[in-house]
Amino acid sequence: MIRDLCARLAYMTEAGLDALEECAAAQPGGKGRDRLPIANDLLKWAAEIEPPRDDGSPLMRKVFAHDIGRRALDGGFAPELLAEIKKHRRWPGSYIVDQAQSRARDSIVRLEDIERRLMAGREVTPQEAQWRDRRREVISRCEEWSNAGGSQ
């Protein structure tokens, strides 16, 4: 567990690790409250203190460099597939791909509608523009991983 925790926290700065240490000392684990907190708590606190960069884990990079990821990009469901990968942390089988594709239907239609209105010179709400920008940013990140061929 310690080796895995070290690898997952390697991105943190010294100041971030010091802050995490302070949090862990203030919230000990175990029945007698005299143990190191569980890894999940430490990782949750670490993400709140110093969120990791989302430059893609090796798994995410490989998925989007693979045919599965390219199909997701072509089909418009890359953000949903990425969310599934982050949730399950394993190679997406056909069920996960189908779930991502199914969840994406409304978002695909919504993005097309917003894009169509913008192309026609019509206004979109600030919320729609923000949603579009966030979605396009996720798609762009997935495309970068796809184009990089899964290398780090």
OpenMM code with the backbone's topology and positions (N, CA, C; nanometers):
from openmm import Vec3, app, unit

residues = "MET ILE ARG ASP LEU CYS ALA ARG LEU ALA TYR MET THR GLU ALA GLY LEU ASP ALA LEU GLU GLU CYS ALA ALA ALA GLN PRO GLY GLY LYS GLY ARG ASP ARG LEU PRO ILE ALA ASN ASP LEU LEU LYS TRP ALA ALA GLU ILE GLU PRO PRO ARG ASP ASP GLY SER PRO LEU MET ARG LYS VAL PHE ALA HIS ASP ILE GLY ARG ARG ALA LEU ASP GLY GLY PHE ALA PRO GLU LEU LEU ALA GLU ILE LYS LYS HIS ARG ARG TRP PRO GLY SER TYR ILE VAL ASP GLN ALA GLN SER ARG ALA ARG ASP SER ILE VAL ARG LEU GLU ASP ILE GLU ARG ARG LEU MET ALA GLY ARG GLU VAL THR PRO GLN GLU ALA GLN TRP ARG ASP ARG ARG ARG GLU VAL ILE SER ARG CYS GLU GLU TRP SER ASN ALA GLY GLY SER GLN".split()
positions = [
    Vec3(0.0827, -0.1187, 0.0000),
    Vec3(0.0000, 0.0000, 0.0000),
    Vec3(0.0878, 0.1260, 0.0000),
    Vec3(0.1931, 0.1252, 0.0796),
    Vec3(0.2796, 0.2433, 0.0893),
    Vec3(0.3453, 0.2730, -0.0448),
    Vec3(0.3927, 0.1697, -0.1146),
    Vec3(0.4573, 0.1881, -0.2450),
    Vec3(0.3574, 0.2509, -0.3443),
    Vec3(0.2352, 0.1986, -0.3452),
    Vec3(0.1315, 0.2507, -0.4343),
    Vec3(0.0981, 0.3955, -0.3993),
    Vec3(0.0871, 0.4230, -0.2703),
    Vec3(0.0558, 0.5584, -0.2251),
    Vec3(0.1662, 0.6557, -0.2654),
    Vec3(0.2895, 0.6140, -0.2505),
    Vec3(0.4030, 0.6992, -0.2902),
    Vec3(0.3963, 0.7320, -0.4395),
    Vec3(0.3664, 0.6317, -0.5199),
    Vec3(0.3575, 0.6538, -0.6645),
    Vec3(0.2446, 0.7500, -0.6986),
    Vec3(0.1328, 0.7372, -0.6291),
    Vec3(0.0182, 0.8236, -0.6591),
    Vec3(0.0353, 0.9659, -0.6089),
    Vec3(0.1204, 0.9845, -0.5097),
    Vec3(0.1421, 1.1184, -0.4538),
    Vec3(0.2698, 1.1840, -0.5070),
    Vec3(0.3388, 1.1167, -0.5981),
    Vec3(0.4666, 1.1675, -0.6491),
    Vec3(0.4534, 1.3023, -0.7192),
    Vec3(0.3361, 1.3361, -0.7662),
    Vec3(0.3159, 1.4628, -0.8366),
    Vec3(0.3169, 1.5828, -0.7428),
    Vec3(0.2976, 1.5589, -0.6133),
    Vec3(0.2801, 1.6695, -0.5185),
    Vec3(0.4116, 1.7400, -0.4882),
    Vec3(0.4010, 1.8697, -0.4611),
    Vec3(0.5161, 1.9484, -0.4202),
    Vec3(0.5465, 1.9186, -0.2732),
    Vec3(0.6620, 1.9629, -0.2285),
    Vec3(0.6991, 1.9430, -0.0881),
    Vec3(0.5986, 2.0115, 0.0046),
    Vec3(0.5559, 2.1324, -0.0325),
    Vec3(0.4587, 2.2054, 0.0494),
    Vec3(0.3250, 2.1306, 0.0540),
    Vec3(0.2846, 2.0718, -0.0587),
    Vec3(0.1607, 1.9945, -0.0621),
    Vec3(0.1691, 1.8713, 0.0249),
    Vec3(0.2834, 1.8033, 0.0214),
    Vec3(0.3024, 1.6849, 0.1060),
    Vec3(0.3037, 1.7231, 0.2536),
    Vec3(0.3631, 1.8386, 0.2864),
    Vec3(0.3624, 1.8856, 0.4251),
    Vec3(0.2197, 1.9122, 0.4720),
    Vec3(0.1389, 1.9722, 0.3856),
    Vec3(-0.0007, 1.9988, 0.4205),
    Vec3(-0.0767, 1.8680, 0.4378),
    Vec3(-0.0504, 1.7715, 0.3514),
    Vec3(-0.1149, 1.6407, 0.3633),
    Vec3(-0.0750, 1.5719, 0.4935),
    Vec3(0.0512, 1.5827, 0.5294),
    Vec3(0.0988, 1.5247, 0.6547),
    Vec3(0.0237, 1.5848, 0.7736),
    Vec3(0.0032, 1.7156, 0.7698),
    Vec3(-0.0691, 1.7833, 0.8768),
    Vec3(-0.2140, 1.7342, 0.8850),
    Vec3(-0.2773, 1.7165, 0.7695),
    Vec3(-0.4147, 1.6643, 0.7671),
    Vec3(-0.4200, 1.5230, 0.8240),
    Vec3(-0.3254, 1.4393, 0.7847),
    Vec3(-0.3235, 1.3003, 0.8313),
    Vec3(-0.3014, 1.2942, 0.9820),
    Vec3(-0.2153, 1.3812, 1.0335),
    Vec3(-0.1896, 1.3827, 1.1776),
    Vec3(-0.3123, 1.4281, 1.2558),
    Vec3(-0.3908, 1.5158, 1.1965),
    Vec3(-0.5094, 1.5678, 1.2643),
    Vec3(-0.6283, 1.4724, 1.2562),
    Vec3(-0.6216, 1.3741, 1.1633),
    Vec3(-0.7348, 1.2828, 1.1435),
    Vec3(-0.6851, 1.1383, 1.1349),
    Vec3(-0.6291, 1.0869, 1.2433),
    Vec3(-0.5740, 0.9511, 1.2380),
    Vec3(-0.6828, 0.8474, 1.2137),
    Vec3(-0.6398, 0.7315, 1.1667),
    Vec3(-0.7334, 0.6231, 1.1382),
    Vec3(-0.7267, 0.5148, 1.2442),
    Vec3(-0.7976, 0.4085, 1.2182),
    Vec3(-0.7990, 0.2944, 1.3083),
    Vec3(-0.8968, 0.3114, 1.4228),
    Vec3(-0.9286, 0.1981, 1.4855),
    Vec3(-1.0242, 0.1978, 1.5959),
    Vec3(-0.9777, 0.2871, 1.7108),
    Vec3(-0.8493, 0.2797, 1.7413),
    Vec3(-0.7953, 0.3608, 1.8504),
    Vec3(-0.7496, 0.4986, 1.8071),
    Vec3(-0.7757, 0.5327, 1.6820),
    Vec3(-0.7351, 0.6619, 1.6239),
    Vec3(-0.5849, 0.6842, 1.6420),
    Vec3(-0.5066, 0.5763, 1.6211),
    Vec3(-0.3626, 0.5836, 1.6373),
    Vec3(-0.2887, 0.5277, 1.5152),
    Vec3(-0.3586, 0.5221, 1.4032),
    Vec3(-0.3009, 0.4648, 1.2808),
    Vec3(-0.3007, 0.5681, 1.1684),
    Vec3(-0.2199, 0.5359, 1.0679),
    Vec3(-0.2202, 0.6165, 0.9464),
    Vec3(-0.3584, 0.6044, 0.8819),
    Vec3(-0.4169, 0.7140, 0.8367),
    Vec3(-0.5474, 0.7035, 0.7688),
    Vec3(-0.5386, 0.6124, 0.6468),
    Vec3(-0.6509, 0.5587, 0.6058),
    Vec3(-0.6518, 0.4704, 0.4894),
    Vec3(-0.6101, 0.5480, 0.3648),
    Vec3(-0.5591, 0.4739, 0.2680),
    Vec3(-0.5062, 0.5348, 0.1458),
    Vec3(-0.6109, 0.6186, 0.0736),
    Vec3(-0.7350, 0.5717, 0.0679),
    Vec3(-0.8390, 0.6474, -0.0019),
    Vec3(-0.8591, 0.7856, 0.0600),
    Vec3(-0.8534, 0.7929, 0.1938),
    Vec3(-0.8666, 0.9237, 0.2588),
    Vec3(-0.7475, 1.0125, 0.2249),
    Vec3(-0.6284, 0.9554, 0.2310),
    Vec3(-0.5085, 1.0335, 0.1981),
    Vec3(-0.5141, 1.0864, 0.0549),
    Vec3(-0.5564, 1.0019, -0.0393),
    Vec3(-0.5650, 1.0449, -0.1793),
    Vec3(-0.6725, 1.1521, -0.1978),
    Vec3(-0.7829, 1.1387, -0.1278),
    Vec3(-0.8894, 1.2396, -0.1370),
    Vec3(-0.8384, 1.3736, -0.0844),
    Vec3(-0.7724, 1.3724, 0.0304),
    Vec3(-0.7181, 1.4967, 0.0869),
    Vec3(-0.6113, 1.5547, -0.0047),
    Vec3(-0.5280, 1.4684, -0.0592),
    Vec3(-0.4221, 1.5154, -0.1497),
    Vec3(-0.4821, 1.5875, -0.2698),
    Vec3(-0.5893, 1.5312, -0.3256),
    Vec3(-0.6531, 1.5939, -0.4421),
    Vec3(-0.7153, 1.7283, -0.4071),
    Vec3(-0.7616, 1.7427, -0.2829),
    Vec3(-0.8176, 1.8717, -0.2398),
    Vec3(-0.7071, 1.9740, -0.2159),
    Vec3(-0.5966, 1.9284, -0.1600),
    Vec3(-0.4845, 2.0175, -0.1293),
    Vec3(-0.4132, 2.0620, -0.2565),
    Vec3(-0.3846, 1.9654, -0.3416),
    Vec3(-0.3092, 1.9924, -0.4646),
    Vec3(-0.3581, 1.8966, -0.5734),
    Vec3(-0.4590, 1.9386, -0.6489),
    Vec3(-0.5135, 1.8487, -0.7516),
    Vec3(-0.4062, 1.8078, -0.8524),
    Vec3(-0.4062, 1.6804, -0.8896),
    Vec3(-0.3082, 1.6364, -0.9892),
    Vec3(-0.3398, 1.6954, -1.1257),
    Vec3(-0.2360, 1.7137, -1.2047),
    Vec3(-0.2570, 1.7589, -1.3421),
    Vec3(-0.3298, 1.6483, -1.4163),
    Vec3(-0.4178, 1.6858, -1.5045),
    Vec3(-0.4907, 1.5853, -1.5807),
    Vec3(-0.4231, 1.5691, -1.7165),
    Vec3(-0.3001, 1.5174, -1.7132),
    Vec3(-0.2278, 1.4978, -1.8380),
    Vec3(-0.2399, 1.3547, -1.8878),
    Vec3(-0.3310, 1.2829, -1.8279),
    Vec3(-0.3620, 1.1491, -1.8767),
    Vec3(-0.2746, 1.0406, -1.8196),
    Vec3(-0.3379, 0.9480, -1.7555),
    Vec3(-0.2644, 0.8325, -1.7058),
    Vec3(-0.2225, 0.7481, -1.8261),
    Vec3(-0.1304, 0.6568, -1.8064),
    Vec3(-0.0930, 0.5686, -1.9175),
    Vec3(-0.2137, 0.4936, -1.9743),
    Vec3(-0.3070, 0.4545, -1.8878),
    Vec3(-0.4278, 0.3852, -1.9346),
    Vec3(-0.5097, 0.4752, -2.0260),
    Vec3(-0.5341, 0.5978, -1.9846),
    Vec3(-0.6132, 0.6908, -2.0658),
    Vec3(-0.5469, 0.7151, -2.2002),
    Vec3(-0.4163, 0.7339, -2.1979),
    Vec3(-0.3426, 0.7591, -2.3219),
    Vec3(-0.3527, 0.6397, -2.4166),
    Vec3(-0.3381, 0.5202, -2.3624),
    Vec3(-0.3446, 0.3998, -2.4461),
    Vec3(-0.4845, 0.3787, -2.5024),
    Vec3(-0.5874, 0.4018, -2.4211),
    Vec3(-0.7248, 0.3838, -2.4691),
    Vec3(-0.7520, 0.4774, -2.5860),
    Vec3(-0.7124, 0.6044, -2.5744),
    Vec3(-0.7435, 0.6996, -2.6811),
    Vec3(-0.6517, 0.6854, -2.8014),
    Vec3(-0.5387, 0.6185, -2.7845),
    Vec3(-0.4531, 0.5884, -2.8993),
    Vec3(-0.5021, 0.4619, -2.9708),
    Vec3(-0.5851, 0.3848, -2.9047),
    Vec3(-0.6393, 0.2592, -2.9577),
    Vec3(-0.7642, 0.2885, -3.0421),
    Vec3(-0.8054, 0.1913, -3.1172),
    Vec3(-0.9261, 0.2031, -3.1993),
    Vec3(-1.0493, 0.2407, -3.1165),
    Vec3(-1.0583, 0.1910, -2.9942),
    Vec3(-1.1716, 0.2235, -2.9063),
    Vec3(-1.1798, 0.3744, -2.8853),
    Vec3(-1.0662, 0.4360, -2.8537),
    Vec3(-1.0635, 0.5800, -2.8299),
    Vec3(-1.0911, 0.6600, -2.9554),
    Vec3(-1.0374, 0.6133, -3.0663),
    Vec3(-1.0624, 0.6840, -3.1930),
    Vec3(-1.2101, 0.6769, -3.2307),
    Vec3(-1.2729, 0.5612, -3.2063),
    Vec3(-1.4180, 0.5491, -3.2313),
    Vec3(-1.4955, 0.6438, -3.1412),
    Vec3(-1.4523, 0.6575, -3.0170),
    Vec3(-1.5193, 0.7489, -2.9242),
    Vec3(-1.5045, 0.8936, -2.9715),
    Vec3(-1.3871, 0.9291, -3.0209),
    Vec3(-1.3672, 1.0639, -3.0729),
    Vec3(-1.4532, 1.0871, -3.1966),
    Vec3(-1.4521, 0.9921, -3.2883),
    Vec3(-1.5323, 1.0048, -3.4106),
    Vec3(-1.6816, 1.0073, -3.3801),
    Vec3(-1.7216, 0.9318, -3.2780),
    Vec3(-1.8632, 0.9224, -3.2430),
    Vec3(-1.9114, 1.0303, -3.1480),
    Vec3(-1.8194, 1.1145, -3.0993),
    Vec3(-1.8586, 1.2243, -3.0118),
    Vec3(-1.8779, 1.1864, -2.8661),
    Vec3(-1.8384, 1.0646, -2.8276),
    Vec3(-1.8599, 1.0243, -2.6882),
    Vec3(-1.7297, 1.0078, -2.6093),
    Vec3(-1.6246, 1.0751, -2.6537),
    Vec3(-1.4964, 1.0681, -2.5837),
    Vec3(-1.5047, 1.1170, -2.4383),
    Vec3(-1.5742, 1.2277, -2.4080),
    Vec3(-1.5814, 1.2702, -2.2676),
    Vec3(-1.6474, 1.1654, -2.1772),
    Vec3(-1.7486, 1.1002, -2.2286),
    Vec3(-1.8170, 0.9981, -2.1490),
    Vec3(-1.7290, 0.8741, -2.1317),
    Vec3(-1.6549, 0.8376, -2.2364),
    Vec3(-1.5632, 0.7244, -2.2251),
    Vec3(-1.4529, 0.7577, -2.1250),
    Vec3(-1.4006, 0.8789, -2.1302),
    Vec3(-1.2984, 0.9207, -2.0346),
    Vec3(-1.3518, 0.9120, -1.8916),
    Vec3(-1.4737, 0.9563, -1.8698),
    Vec3(-1.5337, 0.9488, -1.7359),
    Vec3(-1.5439, 0.8043, -1.6894),
    Vec3(-1.5800, 0.7141, -1.7798),
    Vec3(-1.5897, 0.5717, -1.7448),
    Vec3(-1.4526, 0.5141, -1.7105),
    Vec3(-1.3505, 0.5536, -1.7849),
    Vec3(-1.2151, 0.5052, -1.7575),
    Vec3(-1.1695, 0.5545, -1.6203),
    Vec3(-1.1950, 0.6809, -1.5909),
    Vec3(-1.1573, 0.7358, -1.4609),
    Vec3(-1.2321, 0.6646, -1.3480),
    Vec3(-1.3562, 0.6310, -1.3725),
    Vec3(-1.4385, 0.5656, -1.2699),
    Vec3(-1.3940, 0.4218, -1.2447),
    Vec3(-1.3704, 0.3457, -1.3511),
    Vec3(-1.3426, 0.2020, -1.3377),
    Vec3(-1.1942, 0.1677, -1.3329),
    Vec3(-1.1090, 0.2553, -1.3888),
    Vec3(-0.9648, 0.2337, -1.3906),
    Vec3(-0.9254, 0.0980, -1.4491),
    Vec3(-0.9921, 0.0627, -1.5590),
    Vec3(-0.9542, -0.0589, -1.6316),
    Vec3(-0.9877, -0.0398, -1.7789),
    Vec3(-0.9309, -0.1283, -1.8606),
    Vec3(-0.9535, -0.1210, -2.0042),
    Vec3(-1.1029, -0.1339, -2.0321),
    Vec3(-1.1583, -0.0440, -2.1144),
    Vec3(-1.3029, -0.0475, -2.1379),
    Vec3(-1.3435, -0.1603, -2.2330),
    Vec3(-1.4278, -0.2474, -2.1832),
    Vec3(-1.4846, -0.3519, -2.2669),
    Vec3(-1.6054, -0.2980, -2.3412),
    Vec3(-1.6716, -0.3839, -2.4144),
    Vec3(-1.7846, -0.3403, -2.4970),
    Vec3(-1.8980, -0.2829, -2.4124),
    Vec3(-1.9197, -0.3372, -2.2929),
    Vec3(-2.0270, -0.2847, -2.2073),
    Vec3(-1.9987, -0.1397, -2.1682),
    Vec3(-1.8763, -0.1110, -2.1245),
    Vec3(-1.8411, 0.0254, -2.0835),
    Vec3(-1.8479, 0.1203, -2.2023),
    Vec3(-1.8010, 0.0755, -2.3171),
    Vec3(-1.8073, 0.1589, -2.4378),
    Vec3(-1.9530, 0.1878, -2.4732),
    Vec3(-2.0381, 0.0840, -2.4678),
    Vec3(-2.1804, 0.1038, -2.4972),
    Vec3(-2.2448, 0.2002, -2.3979),
    Vec3(-2.2094, 0.1875, -2.2696),
    Vec3(-2.2639, 0.2776, -2.1674),
    Vec3(-2.2231, 0.4221, -2.1954),
    Vec3(-2.0975, 0.4421, -2.2278),
    Vec3(-2.0482, 0.5769, -2.2573),
    Vec3(-2.1199, 0.6350, -2.3784),
    Vec3(-2.1350, 0.5524, -2.4802),
    Vec3(-2.2020, 0.5976, -2.6020),
    Vec3(-2.3475, 0.6335, -2.5736),
    Vec3(-2.4133, 0.5526, -2.4940),
    Vec3(-2.5532, 0.5774, -2.4593),
    Vec3(-2.5678, 0.7071, -2.3781),
    Vec3(-2.4780, 0.7269, -2.2806),
    Vec3(-2.4841, 0.8473, -2.1972),
    Vec3(-2.4551, 0.9739, -2.2768),
    Vec3(-2.3849, 0.9595, -2.3865),
    Vec3(-2.3425, 1.0763, -2.4644),
    Vec3(-2.4492, 1.1304, -2.5578),
    Vec3(-2.5525, 1.0550, -2.5841),
    Vec3(-2.6493, 1.0957, -2.6874),
    Vec3(-2.7011, 1.2373, -2.6693),
    Vec3(-2.7484, 1.2695, -2.5494),
    Vec3(-2.8028, 1.4041, -2.5261),
    Vec3(-2.6946, 1.5117, -2.5400),
    Vec3(-2.5750, 1.4811, -2.4923),
    Vec3(-2.4656, 1.5789, -2.5003),
    Vec3(-2.4236, 1.6037, -2.6444),
    Vec3(-2.4234, 1.4992, -2.7238),
    Vec3(-2.3875, 1.5140, -2.8655),
    Vec3(-2.4878, 1.6055, -2.9349),
    Vec3(-2.6154, 1.5824, -2.9109),
    Vec3(-2.7209, 1.6653, -2.9709),
    Vec3(-2.7094, 1.8089, -2.9207),
    Vec3(-2.6841, 1.8245, -2.7906),
    Vec3(-2.6732, 1.9587, -2.7329),
    Vec3(-2.5553, 2.0341, -2.7934),
    Vec3(-2.4405, 1.9680, -2.8062),
    Vec3(-2.3233, 2.0337, -2.8646),
    Vec3(-2.3496, 2.0730, -3.0095),
    Vec3(-2.4109, 1.9834, -3.0870),
    Vec3(-2.4425, 2.0142, -3.2265),
    Vec3(-2.5366, 2.1338, -3.2356),
    Vec3(-2.6351, 2.1408, -3.1449),
    Vec3(-2.7298, 2.2523, -3.1442),
    Vec3(-2.6588, 2.3846, -3.1141),
    Vec3(-2.5734, 2.3834, -3.0135),
    Vec3(-2.5003, 2.5053, -2.9773),
    Vec3(-2.4095, 2.5492, -3.0918),
    Vec3(-2.3374, 2.4529, -3.1503),
    Vec3(-2.2480, 2.4845, -3.2618),
    Vec3(-2.3271, 2.5412, -3.3804),
    Vec3(-2.4419, 2.4825, -3.4101),
    Vec3(-2.5256, 2.5282, -3.5216),
    Vec3(-2.5718, 2.6718, -3.4978),
    Vec3(-2.6148, 2.7016, -3.3734),
    Vec3(-2.6597, 2.8377, -3.3429),
    Vec3(-2.5452, 2.9371, -3.3532),
    Vec3(-2.4275, 2.8979, -3.3082),
    Vec3(-2.3126, 2.9883, -3.3188),
    Vec3(-2.2757, 3.0141, -3.4643),
    Vec3(-2.2792, 2.9083, -3.5472),
    Vec3(-2.2482, 2.9229, -3.6896),
    Vec3(-2.3490, 3.0146, -3.7594),
    Vec3(-2.4720, 3.0123, -3.7124),
    Vec3(-2.5763, 3.0957, -3.7723),
    Vec3(-2.5752, 3.2377, -3.7151),
    Vec3(-2.4833, 3.2640, -3.6210),
    Vec3(-2.4745, 3.3975, -3.5633),
    Vec3(-2.5772, 3.4236, -3.4556),
    Vec3(-2.6413, 3.3191, -3.4083),
    Vec3(-2.7401, 3.3354, -3.3016),
    Vec3(-2.6710, 3.3253, -3.1657),
    Vec3(-2.7361, 3.3802, -3.0661),
    Vec3(-2.6765, 3.3830, -2.9328),
    Vec3(-2.6960, 3.2509, -2.8599),
    Vec3(-2.6025, 3.2242, -2.7705),
    Vec3(-2.6153, 3.1131, -2.6768),
    Vec3(-2.5977, 3.1715, -2.5368),
    Vec3(-2.6551, 3.1049, -2.4385),
    Vec3(-2.6442, 3.1555, -2.3017),
    Vec3(-2.5015, 3.1362, -2.2510),
    Vec3(-2.4635, 3.2134, -2.1509),
    Vec3(-2.3296, 3.1945, -2.0932),
    Vec3(-2.3087, 3.0511, -2.0410),
    Vec3(-2.4142, 2.9920, -1.9851),
    Vec3(-2.4044, 2.8543, -1.9353),
    Vec3(-2.3800, 2.7571, -2.0502),
    Vec3(-2.4480, 2.7787, -2.1620),
    Vec3(-2.4272, 2.6926, -2.2786),
    Vec3(-2.2850, 2.7081, -2.3332),
    Vec3(-2.2374, 2.8310, -2.3366),
    Vec3(-2.1023, 2.8564, -2.3865),
    Vec3(-1.9984, 2.7907, -2.2952),
    Vec3(-2.0176, 2.7997, -2.1644),
    Vec3(-1.9261, 2.7351, -2.0694),
    Vec3(-1.9287, 2.5839, -2.0855),
    Vec3(-2.0483, 2.5280, -2.0969),
    Vec3(-2.0625, 2.3835, -2.1135),
    Vec3(-1.9907, 2.3392, -2.2397),
    Vec3(-2.0116, 2.4118, -2.3497),
    Vec3(-1.9482, 2.3810, -2.4782),
    Vec3(-1.7961, 2.3873, -2.4653),
    Vec3(-1.7457, 2.4920, -2.4015),
    Vec3(-1.6010, 2.5074, -2.3873),
    Vec3(-1.5401, 2.3934, -2.3061),
    Vec3(-1.6070, 2.3565, -2.1970),
    Vec3(-1.5565, 2.2451, -2.1148),
    Vec3(-1.5553, 2.1149, -2.1938),
    Vec3(-1.6627, 2.0887, -2.2658),
    Vec3(-1.6722, 1.9642, -2.3434),
    Vec3(-1.5658, 1.9614, -2.4535),
    Vec3(-1.5512, 2.0722, -2.5233),
    Vec3(-1.4523, 2.0778, -2.6316),
    Vec3(-1.3100, 2.0636, -2.5765),
    Vec3(-1.2860, 2.1145, -2.4559),
    Vec3(-1.1542, 2.1023, -2.3937),
    Vec3(-1.1236, 1.9557, -2.3617),
    Vec3(-1.2217, 1.8827, -2.3109),
    Vec3(-1.2031, 1.7404, -2.2822),
    Vec3(-1.1794, 1.6633, -2.4123),
    Vec3(-1.2567, 1.6943, -2.5131),
    Vec3(-1.2396, 1.6277, -2.6432),
    Vec3(-1.1005, 1.6564, -2.6987),
    Vec3(-1.0559, 1.7796, -2.6858),
    Vec3(-0.9232, 1.8182, -2.7345),
    Vec3(-0.8138, 1.7399, -2.6619),
    Vec3(-0.8275, 1.7248, -2.5307),
    Vec3(-0.7292, 1.6499, -2.4527),
    Vec3(-0.7253, 1.5039, -2.4987),
    Vec3(-0.8420, 1.4452, -2.5214),
    Vec3(-0.8486, 1.3068, -2.5694),
    Vec3(-0.7856, 1.2946, -2.7083),
    Vec3(-0.8065, 1.3953, -2.7932),
    Vec3(-0.7444, 1.3948, -2.9262),
    Vec3(-0.5925, 1.4017, -2.9167),
    Vec3(-0.5417, 1.4822, -2.8231),
    Vec3(-0.3963, 1.4898, -2.8030),
    Vec3(-0.3413, 1.3525, -2.7672),
    Vec3(-0.4088, 1.2828, -2.6764),
    Vec3(-0.3632, 1.1498, -2.6362),
    Vec3(-0.3704, 1.0539, -2.7537),
    Vec3(-0.4730, 1.0690, -2.8354),
    Vec3(-0.4892, 0.9824, -2.9522),
    Vec3(-0.3752, 1.0065, -3.0513),
    Vec3(-0.3433, 1.1319, -3.0743),
    Vec3(-0.2382, 1.1678, -3.1694),
    Vec3(-0.0988, 1.1336, -3.1193),
    Vec3(-0.0837, 1.1289, -2.9854),
    Vec3(0.0472, 1.0969, -2.9274),
    Vec3(0.0765, 0.9484, -2.9343),
    Vec3(-0.0220, 0.8704, -2.9736),
    Vec3(-0.0013, 0.7271, -2.9864),
    Vec3(0.0133, 0.6561, -2.8550),
    Vec3(-0.0315, 0.7202, -2.7468),
    Vec3(-0.0267, 0.6548, -2.6168),
    Vec3(0.1066, 0.6633, -2.5471),
    Vec3(0.2015, 0.7404, -2.6027),
    Vec3(0.3324, 0.7515, -2.5365),
    Vec3(0.3271, 0.8583, -2.4282),
    Vec3(0.4174, 0.8459, -2.3332),
    Vec3(0.4216, 0.9412, -2.2228),
    Vec3(0.5148, 1.0555, -2.2540),
] * unit.nanometer
topology = app.Topology()
chain = topology.addChain("A")
for resn in residues:
    res = topology.addResidue(resn, chain)
    for name in ("N", "CA", "C"):
        topology.addAtom(name, app.Element.getBySymbol(name[0]), res)
